[in-house]
Amino acid sequence: MAIVVFVTAKDAKQARRIAERLVADRLIACANIIEGIESIFWWEGKIDRSREALLILKSTQRQIKKIIATVKTCHTYSCPEVIALPIKAGNADYLRWVHASVR
């Protein structure tokens, strides 16, 4: 099954480093980076805010454990966001490319 994975990073530089590693390791087919998102969240008992970059990754379900492990090794956050959602439908040619691009 194809999946979309969301990862937030402290900035675009870190997001690019994570994306390049995941693509090079053939764990994802593609990464989109959106700079300048604002995150509001609970952290250490209080509401916090942060400017971040969002990674939108395309991969397969069988790679999620390796994606999480890789993100954790190259991320500066102690608890990085890595969440996956199934792709239920889409361009069949694109989804075949996603599957062919990851190992």
C-alpha positions in Angstrom: 0.0 0.0 0.0 1.2 3.5 -0.9 1.4 6.0 2.0 1.9 9.7 2.6 4.2 10.5 5.6 4.3 13.9 7.4 7.4 15.0 9.2 8.0 18.4 10.7 11.6 19.8 10.9 13.1 22.8 12.6 13.8 24.5 9.2 14.1 23.8 5.5 17.8 22.9 5.7 17.1 20.1 8.1 14.1 19.0 6.0 16.2 18.8 2.9 18.9 16.8 4.7 16.2 14.3 5.9 14.6 14.1 2.5 17.9 13.6 0.6 18.8 10.8 3.0 15.5 9.0 2.6 15.5 9.3 -1.2 19.2 8.1 -1.3 18.3 5.1 0.8 15.3 4.4 -1.5 12.9 4.5 1.5 10.8 7.2 -0.2 10.0 8.0 -3.8 9.5 11.7 -3.3 9.6 14.5 -0.8 7.9 17.9 -0.8 9.1 20.6 1.5 6.8 23.4 2.7 8.7 26.1 4.5 7.3 28.5 7.0 4.5 26.5 8.7 3.5 27.5 12.1 3.0 24.7 14.7 1.1 25.1 18.0 1.4 22.2 20.3 1.7 20.9 23.9 5.3 20.3 25.0 6.6 19.6 28.4 3.3 20.7 30.1 2.7 24.0 28.3 1.5 25.3 24.9 4.4 26.0 22.6 4.8 27.6 19.1 7.4 27.1 16.5 8.1 28.0 12.9 8.9 24.8 11.0 9.2 23.1 7.6 6.8 20.3 6.7 8.0 17.3 4.7 5.4 15.4 2.8 6.8 12.0 1.8 5.5 9.4 -0.6 6.4 5.8 0.1 5.0 2.3 0.9 3.7 0.8 4.1 6.5 -1.7 4.2 9.1 1.1 4.6 7.5 3.0 7.5 9.6 1.4 10.3 12.8 2.2 8.4 11.6 5.7 7.6 10.9 6.3 11.3 14.3 5.0 12.3 16.1 7.1 9.7 14.3 10.3 10.6 15.1 9.7 14.3 18.8 9.4 13.5 19.1 12.6 11.5 16.5 14.8 13.3 17.4 17.2 16.1 14.0 16.8 17.9 13.9 14.3 20.7 10.4 13.3 19.6 10.0 14.0 15.9 6.7 13.9 14.2 6.5 11.0 11.8 2.9 10.0 10.9 1.7 8.0 7.9 -1.6 8.0 6.1 -2.8 5.4 3.5 -3.3 6.5 0.0 -6.7 5.1 -0.9 -6.8 6.2 -4.5 -4.8 8.2 -7.0 -3.2 8.2 -10.4 -2.4 4.5 -11.0 0.7 5.4 -13.0 2.0 7.6 -10.2 1.3 5.0 -7.6 3.2 2.4 -9.6 6.1 4.8 -9.8 6.1 5.2 -6.0 6.2 1.4 -5.6 9.0 1.0 -8.2 11.1 3.8 -6.6 11.3 2.4 -3.1 13.0 -0.9 -2.1 
